[in-house]
Amino acid sequence: MNRITVISPSNIEIEYRLAGPGSRAAAAVLDLLLQSAAFALYALPFILLSGGYGGPSGLNVLGWRAGALLAGLFVIFFGYYVTAETFMNGRTFGKHMFGLRVLRVNGMPVAIIHSLIRNIFKLTVDMPGVGLLLIMFTKKHVRVGDIAASTIVVAEPPVNAPPPRVYTAAQRGLEEGSSPDAPRLNEKETALLKKYFARKDTLADGGESVRKAFARRISERGGAPETAVTDEYLAGLLSERPYIIPRSSIT
C-alpha cells in the first residue's frame, strides 16, 4: 500500500498509508447497501399508499409523493456522506468498518465544506466509474472529488500498531540544540502514548491535556523540561530515536 507524507500547519511531517481502490470500493459498497435499505424503508409507505386518494393505481409521479421520494433520495444518498464525514471525523459506516478515514491534504480533519465538495463530485462526475478509474491509476489514489476538495483517504493503523511516523526539522538534524537523556516508558505508558497518537485528532482539545500530563511525568522523572515535551519528542520516545531539542524550548 502506498504511503504519503503530509506537512501539518505546525510544520510537522506525518506519514500515512493511502487507502487503495479495493478497500475504498468495499467501503462504498457497504455504504450503498445501508443507503439502499434506508431508502427502501422510507419509500415503502409511499408505495403502499400510491393507489389512494382516488388516484390511479401505481405511483402518482406528478403528485406530492414523488416530491417526498426525491427529497428522501437526496437526503439519504447525499446527506448521508456529508453528515457522516463531518461528524464522524472523516468516516462513514463503510469507511469505519474497513479502517479508512478522509483527511485534508495537510493532515487536518475535514470540515463540512470539504465533504460537500467531494460528495457533489461523487454523485456527478465520479459516478459513471470515473472516480474508481482515477483511484486505481493516480499516485495518491484520489478521484475528482478529492482533487477538488483537497482531500485524501488514508488507512488507519490498528489500535495496537505504532503511530504514524512524525518528523520535524529538528529531528532531521537541521537545528542544533541539546538532547537530555530521555526516560524509558513502561508498558502501560507505551500503550497509552500509542492511543494518544492514533486518536488525538478526535479529542476535544486535540490531545493537549494528555500531552501535558506526559510532559509533567517526564519532567518529574528527570527528562526534558515540560516546555520541551512536544508531539515530536513523544514520538521519539516511542521509536527510541534521540530527539534533538531546540535551545529555544529549554528554559
TILO-551120 format. One line per 10 residues: number of its first residue (from 1); for each residue x, z, y of C-alpha. Coordinates in steps of 0.2 Angstrom, whole numbers, plus 5000, padded with zeros to 4 digits. Layout:
<atoms>
NUM> X/Z/Y ~ ... $
</atoms>
This chain:
<atoms>
1> 5000/5000/5000 ~ 5007/4995/5017 ~ 5012/5009/5029 ~ 5011/5009/5048 ~ 5019/5020/5061 ~ 5009/5024/5077 ~ 5015/5031/5093 ~ 5003/5045/5099 ~ 5001/5048/5118 ~ 5013/5063/5117 $
11> 5026/5050/5111 ~ 5026/5056/5093 ~ 5028/5044/5079 ~ 5017/5047/5064 ~ 5017/5036/5048 ~ 5001/5032/5039 ~ 4996/5022/5024 ~ 4985/5007/5028 ~ 4969/5006/5018 ~ 4969/4990/5008 $
21> 4955/4977/5006 ~ 4950/4984/4989 ~ 4946/5002/4995 ~ 4938/4996/5011 ~ 4927/4984/5001 ~ 4922/4998/4989 ~ 4918/5010/5003 ~ 4907/4996/5011 ~ 4898/4993/4995 ~ 4894/5011/4994 $
31> 4888/5012/5012 ~ 4877/4996/5009 ~ 4869/5004/4994 ~ 4865/5020/5004 ~ 4858/5010/5018 ~ 4848/4999/5007 ~ 4840/5014/4998 ~ 4836/5022/5015 ~ 4828/5006/5022 ~ 4818/5004/5006 $
41> 4811/5022/5008 ~ 4807/5018/5026 ~ 4799/5002/5023 ~ 4788/5007/5008 ~ 4774/5015/5019 ~ 4773/4999/5030 ~ 4772/4988/5014 ~ 4758/4998/5006 ~ 4748/4998/5022 ~ 4751/4980/5026 $
51> 4734/4974/5020 ~ 4724/4987/5030 ~ 4716/4986/5047 ~ 4706/4971/5042 ~ 4722/4960/5042 ~ 4727/4948/5029 ~ 4735/4954/5013 ~ 4754/4955/5014 ~ 4764/4960/5028 ~ 4757/4956/5045 $
61> 4773/4948/5053 ~ 4766/4947/5070 ~ 4760/4965/5071 ~ 4767/4982/5076 ~ 4773/4984/5058 ~ 4786/4970/5060 ~ 4792/4978/5076 ~ 4794/4995/5067 ~ 4803/4987/5052 ~ 4815/4978/5063 $
71> 4819/4994/5073 ~ 4822/5003/5057 ~ 4833/4989/5051 ~ 4843/4990/5066 ~ 4845/5009/5066 ~ 4849/5010/5048 ~ 4861/4995/5047 ~ 4870/4998/5064 ~ 4867/5015/5070 ~ 4872/5022/5053 $
81> 4890/5016/5056 ~ 4891/5021/5074 ~ 4884/5039/5071 ~ 4894/5042/5056 ~ 4911/5036/5063 ~ 4908/5046/5079 ~ 4903/5062/5072 ~ 4912/5062/5055 ~ 4929/5059/5063 ~ 4930/5041/5059 $
91> 4922/5042/5042 ~ 4906/5035/5034 ~ 4900/5042/5017 ~ 4908/5027/5009 ~ 4924/5030/5018 ~ 4924/5049/5014 ~ 4922/5045/4995 ~ 4937/5034/4995 ~ 4948/5044/5007 ~ 4948/5032/5021 $
101> 4946/5035/5040 ~ 4945/5024/5056 ~ 4958/5028/5069 ~ 4963/5021/5086 ~ 4980/5011/5085 ~ 4988/5026/5094 ~ 4983/5038/5080 ~ 4969/5046/5090 ~ 4951/5049/5084 ~ 4939/5035/5088 $
111> 4926/5038/5101 ~ 4908/5031/5102 ~ 4914/5016/5112 ~ 4927/5011/5099 ~ 4914/5012/5085 ~ 4901/5002/5095 ~ 4913/4988/5097 ~ 4920/4987/5080 ~ 4902/4988/5072 ~ 4895/4975/5084 $
121> 4908/4963/5077 ~ 4905/4970/5059 ~ 4887/4964/5059 ~ 4890/4947/5068 ~ 4907/4938/5067 ~ 4914/4948/5052 ~ 4898/4947/5042 ~ 4900/4930/5034 ~ 4916/4935/5025 ~ 4927/4933/5039 $
131> 4931/4951/5040 ~ 4936/4953/5022 ~ 4947/4937/5023 ~ 4956/4945/5038 ~ 4958/4962/5030 ~ 4966/4953/5015 ~ 4978/4942/5024 ~ 4983/4951/5040 ~ 4998/4963/5041 ~ 4988/4978/5046 $
141> 4973/4974/5036 ~ 4961/4973/5051 ~ 4946/4962/5054 ~ 4940/4955/5071 ~ 4930/4971/5075 ~ 4946/4981/5073 ~ 4956/4970/5084 ~ 4943/4970/5097 ~ 4941/4989/5097 ~ 4960/4993/5094 $
151> 4957/5002/5078 ~ 4964/5003/5061 ~ 4958/5010/5044 ~ 4970/5022/5035 ~ 4970/5030/5018 ~ 4971/5049/5020 ~ 4983/5059/5009 ~ 4976/5071/4996 ~ 4974/5089/5002 ~ 4990/5095/4992 $
161> 5000/5080/4997 ~ 5014/5081/5011 ~ 5008/5077/5028 ~ 5012/5061/5037 ~ 5030/5059/5042 ~ 5032/5064/5061 ~ 5047/5060/5071 ~ 5052/5062/5090 ~ 5066/5056/5100 ~ 5075/5072/5097 $
171> 5074/5071/5078 ~ 5081/5053/5079 ~ 5097/5060/5087 ~ 5093/5053/5104 ~ 5093/5070/5113 ~ 5106/5084/5110 ~ 5102/5102/5110 ~ 5104/5117/5099 ~ 5097/5120/5081 ~ 5095/5138/5076 $
181> 5093/5142/5058 ~ 5075/5139/5053 ~ 5066/5152/5042 ~ 5061/5146/5024 ~ 5042/5145/5021 ~ 5034/5154/5007 ~ 5022/5145/4995 ~ 5007/5151/5005 ~ 5014/5146/5022 ~ 5019/5129/5015 $
191> 5001/5126/5008 ~ 4993/5131/5025 ~ 5005/5121/5035 ~ 5001/5105/5025 ~ 4982/5108/5028 ~ 4986/5110/5046 ~ 4994/5093/5047 ~ 4980/5085/5036 ~ 4966/5092/5046 ~ 4972/5096/5064 $
201> 4963/5081/5072 ~ 4946/5089/5065 ~ 4949/5106/5073 ~ 4940/5110/5089 ~ 4956/5114/5098 ~ 4967/5101/5090 ~ 4975/5114/5079 ~ 4983/5123/5094 ~ 4978/5141/5088 ~ 4986/5138/5071 $
211> 5002/5131/5079 ~ 5004/5146/5090 ~ 5001/5158/5075 ~ 5015/5149/5066 ~ 5026/5150/5082 ~ 5024/5169/5083 ~ 5028/5171/5065 ~ 5043/5160/5066 ~ 5050/5169/5081 ~ 5047/5186/5074 $
221> 5057/5181/5059 ~ 5072/5176/5070 ~ 5069/5157/5070 ~ 5066/5147/5085 ~ 5058/5154/5101 ~ 5039/5152/5102 ~ 5041/5139/5116 ~ 5051/5128/5104 ~ 5040/5128/5089 ~ 5031/5111/5091 $
231> 5022/5100/5078 ~ 5039/5091/5076 ~ 5048/5107/5072 ~ 5035/5112/5059 ~ 5036/5095/5051 ~ 5054/5098/5049 ~ 5051/5114/5040 ~ 5040/5106/5028 ~ 5053/5092/5025 ~ 5068/5104/5026 $
241> 5076/5092/5038 ~ 5085/5100/5053 ~ 5076/5099/5069 ~ 5086/5097/5085 ~ 5078/5107/5098 ~ 5080/5101/5116 ~ 5088/5113/5128 ~ 5073/5112/5139 ~ 5062/5120/5126 ~ 5074/5136/5124 $
251> 5071/5150/5136 $
</atoms>
